[in-house]
Amino acid sequence: THVELEVTDTPPAFRGDTAQGGNKPATLETGLRVNVPMFITPGTTIRVDTRTGEYSERVS
């Protein structure tokens, strides 16, 4: 089971960060904090697994 939530805050990715495939912290509209891939920016809607509270995929 998943829920779709908007990212409200996350630090910017810097050149070279995405090549490593790392993660960064993000705050969602509910206040939940999850780790997301470097390409995720504020305003992006993501799918979160409700069982684990972890990022699943980008929706838009």
Buried (B, 14 or more C-beta within 10 A) or exposed (E): EEEEBBBBEBEEBEEEBEEEEEBBEBBBEEEEEBEBBBEBEEEBBBBBBEEEEEBBEBEE
